[in-house]
Amino acid sequence: MPSFFKFRRLVISAAIAGLFSSVAGAQSSQYELIKTIDLPGATGGHGDWVTYDPDTQTVWLAQSPNHNVVVIDAKTLSVRSTISGVDSGNGIDIDQRYAFVTDATTGKLLVVDKRTFKTVATVDSGGKTPDGVNVDTRTGKVFVANDDSNNVAVFDGNTPFTRTAVFKLKPEDSKDGPDVALYVRPMDRLYQPVGGNVDVIDPNTNKIVAVWDFGVKSSTKGGVYDEKTHHLIFGTGDQKMLVVDARSGTLVTTIPVAGAVDQTAIDTAQRRAFLGDKTGSIEVVDLDTNQVVDHLAAEKNAHTLTVDTKTHRIFVYLNASNKVGVFERKL
């Protein structure tokens, strides 16, 4: 072969190699798995909510298949405690003293001392099939959303955790009922997904002050709040995220995603949100551009997760294999 054609062939081959290298680089994640934590018990399955407590630097998750709540030490990346006697844990929220856990099958709200991990109270949820639980950090009141009775029960956040009110959600005939709500302190509002809608609740009066309908055909899921943009970001079962102005209730944009999103976690300092959409790949959203910019390789049906806002590590509940994957951004 003449030297000219050999040279040309080498140039073309190098260009093709460079192209594939660029594509591979573009597809590689900025995040890496740094630890896989084995959870107690031998059963994988449909687990539920995951939340991070900055006071104790712990991650709490509802390990429904093994009837536990598992507490992970976010510093040592190991299991710190296993709280038994929770038949089917759903929502978890945490205040300065307690973790509040809903148990769907027993219809109870469990109150756990977050430092001793002892259950200090078990009270009736005020409805059927309790799901989400939220602490109003201004007043200390606790709100429990009950799926099959489509209502919210309100509790005093101190012993004996008296139920002070129960009110119906809108629409009252919602076939899906409520999901996990979001309390936003700067707005002093509770944003409660109900079917495809979002009820906006004044926690001081327990009144629904607005019902937002963004045309979601399936169901709207629990959201997160970005204090920089004042945006609420809700997951849906419609393969899209809703970005909503918290001040006006205006739909800012939608973000196409690959699957049906359950829980969303947010790291406002890093300007990222992380979506548990059951596809096996956690989608990463840029909070400033409202676009999916990265993925974390998880496992199929992984749908709940949280962020350690001190270390910026992401804890993904790999519920099918009964593990937690810990990810962090590459340096």
Backbone hydrogen bonds, N-H to C=O, Kabsch-Sander energy under -0.5 kcal/mol:
donor,donor_aa,acceptor,acceptor_aa,energy
6,K,2,P,-2.0
7,F,3,S,-2.5
8,R,4,F,-2.5
9,R,5,F,-2.5
10,L,6,K,-2.2
11,V,7,F,-2.3
12,I,8,R,-2.5
13,S,9,R,-2.5
14,A,10,L,-2.4
15,A,11,V,-2.2
16,I,12,I,-2.5
17,A,13,S,-2.5
18,G,14,A,-2.4
19,L,15,A,-2.2
20,F,16,I,-2.5
21,S,17,A,-2.2
22,S,18,G,-2.2
23,V,19,L,-2.4
24,A,20,F,-2.6
25,G,21,S,-2.2
26,A,22,S,-2.3
27,Q,23,V,-1.8
28,S,24,A,-1.3
32,E,328,E,-2.6
34,I,32,E,-0.6
34,I,326,V,-2.9
35,K,326,V,-1.3
37,I,35,K,-0.5
37,I,324,V,-3.1
38,D,36,T,-0.6
39,L,322,N,-2.0
44,G,42,A,-0.5
45,G,319,N,-2.3
47,G,45,G,-1.5
48,D,62,A,-2.6
49,W,90,N,-0.9
51,T,60,W,-2.6
53,D,58,T,-3.0
57,Q,53,D,-1.1
58,T,53,D,-1.5
59,V,72,I,-2.4
60,W,51,T,-3.1
61,L,70,V,-2.1
62,A,49,W,-2.1
63,Q,61,L,-1.0
63,Q,68,N,-1.6
64,S,62,A,-1.5
66,N,63,Q,-1.0
67,H,64,S,-1.5
68,N,63,Q,-1.9
69,V,83,I,-2.1
70,V,61,L,-2.2
71,V,81,S,-3.1
72,I,59,V,-3.2
73,D,78,S,-3.0
74,A,57,Q,-2.3
74,A,72,I,-0.7
75,K,57,Q,-0.5
77,L,73,D,-1.8
78,S,73,D,-0.9
80,R,71,V,-3.0
81,S,71,V,-1.8
83,I,69,V,-3.3
84,S,82,T,-0.7
85,G,67,H,-0.6
86,V,67,H,-1.5
87,D,85,G,-0.7
89,G,86,V,-0.5
90,N,102,T,-2.5
91,G,131,D,-1.8
93,D,100,F,-1.9
95,D,98,Y,-2.6
99,A,112,V,-3.0
100,F,93,D,-3.4
101,V,99,A,-0.5
101,V,110,L,-2.7
102,T,91,G,-2.1
103,D,108,K,-2.6
104,A,88,S,-2.6
104,A,102,T,-0.6
107,G,103,D,-1.4
108,K,103,D,-1.2
109,L,123,V,-3.1
110,L,101,V,-3.4
110,L,108,K,-0.5
111,V,121,A,-2.8
112,V,99,A,-2.9
112,V,110,L,-0.5
113,D,118,K,-2.9
114,K,97,R,-2.3
117,F,113,D,-2.3
120,V,111,V,-2.7
120,V,118,K,-0.6
121,A,111,V,-1.4
123,V,109,L,-2.4
125,S,107,G,-2.6
131,D,145,A,-3.3
134,N,143,F,-2.5
136,D,134,N,-0.5
136,D,141,K,-3.2
137,T,135,V,-0.9
140,G,136,D,-3.2
142,V,155,F,-2.6
143,F,134,N,-3.1
144,V,153,A,-2.7
145,A,132,G,-2.4
146,N,144,V,-0.5
146,N,151,N,-3.0
147,D,129,T,-2.8
147,D,145,A,-0.6
148,D,128,K,-1.2
149,S,128,K,-0.9
150,N,146,N,-0.8
150,N,147,D,-0.8
151,N,146,N,-1.2
152,V,167,F,-2.7
153,A,144,V,-2.6
154,V,165,A,-3.1
155,F,142,V,-2.8
156,D,162,T,-2.7
161,F,158,N,-3.1
164,T,154,V,-2.8
164,T,162,T,-0.5
165,A,154,V,-1.3
167,F,152,V,-2.4
169,L,150,N,-2.2
174,S,171,P,-1.6
179,D,193,P,-1.8
182,L,191,Y,-1.7
184,V,182,L,-0.5
184,V,189,R,-2.6
185,R,183,Y,-0.6
188,D,184,V,-1.5
189,R,184,V,-1.4
190,L,201,I,-2.4
191,Y,182,L,-3.2
191,Y,189,R,-0.6
192,Q,190,L,-0.8
192,Q,199,D,-3.1
194,V,197,N,-2.1
195,G,177,G,-2.2
197,N,194,V,-2.4
198,V,212,W,-1.9
199,D,192,Q,-3.3
200,V,210,A,-3.1
201,I,190,L,-2.8
201,I,199,D,-0.6
202,D,207,K,-2.8
205,T,202,D,-0.8
206,N,202,D,-2.0
207,K,202,D,-1.0
209,V,200,V,-2.6
209,V,207,K,-0.7
210,A,200,V,-1.1
212,W,198,V,-3.1
214,F,196,G,-0.5
214,F,212,W,-0.5
220,T,195,G,-3.3
221,K,235,G,-3.1
224,V,233,I,-1.5
226,D,231,H,-2.7
227,E,225,Y,-0.7
230,H,226,D,-1.9
231,H,226,D,-1.1
232,L,244,V,-3.3
233,I,224,V,-2.4
234,F,232,L,-0.5
234,F,242,L,-2.3
235,G,222,G,-0.9
237,G,219,S,-1.7
241,M,255,I,-2.1
242,L,234,F,-2.7
243,V,253,T,-2.5
244,V,232,L,-3.1
244,V,242,L,-0.6
245,D,250,T,-2.8
246,A,230,H,-2.7
246,A,244,V,-0.6
249,G,245,D,-2.8
252,V,243,V,-2.8
252,V,250,T,-0.7
253,T,243,V,-1.3
255,I,241,M,-1.9
257,V,239,Q,-1.8
260,A,277,D,-0.8
261,V,236,T,-2.0
261,V,259,G,-0.7
262,D,276,G,-3.0
263,Q,303,H,-2.2
265,A,274,F,-2.6
267,D,272,R,-3.1
271,R,267,D,-0.7
272,R,267,D,-2.1
273,A,285,V,-1.9
274,F,265,A,-3.0
275,L,283,E,-2.5
276,G,263,Q,-2.5
277,D,275,L,-1.0
278,K,302,A,-1.7
282,I,296,L,-2.6
283,E,275,L,-1.1
283,E,281,S,-0.6
284,V,294,D,-2.7
285,V,273,A,-2.9
286,D,291,Q,-2.7
287,L,271,R,-1.7
287,L,285,V,-0.6
290,N,286,D,-2.1
291,Q,286,D,-0.7
293,V,284,V,-2.9
293,V,291,Q,-0.5
294,D,284,V,-1.2
296,L,282,I,-2.2
298,A,280,G,-2.2
298,A,296,L,-0.8
301,N,278,K,-1.9
302,A,299,E,-2.0
306,T,315,F,-2.0
308,D,313,R,-2.8
309,T,307,V,-0.9
312,H,308,D,-2.7
314,I,327,F,-2.5
315,F,306,T,-2.8
316,V,314,I,-0.6
316,V,325,G,-3.0
317,Y,304,T,-2.1
317,Y,315,F,-0.5
318,L,316,V,-0.9
318,L,323,K,-2.3
319,N,317,Y,-1.6
321,S,318,L,-0.7
322,N,318,L,-0.7
323,K,318,L,-1.9
324,V,37,I,-2.0
325,G,316,V,-2.7
326,V,35,K,-3.0
327,F,314,I,-2.7
327,F,325,G,-0.5
328,E,32,E,-2.1
330,K,30,Q,-3.4
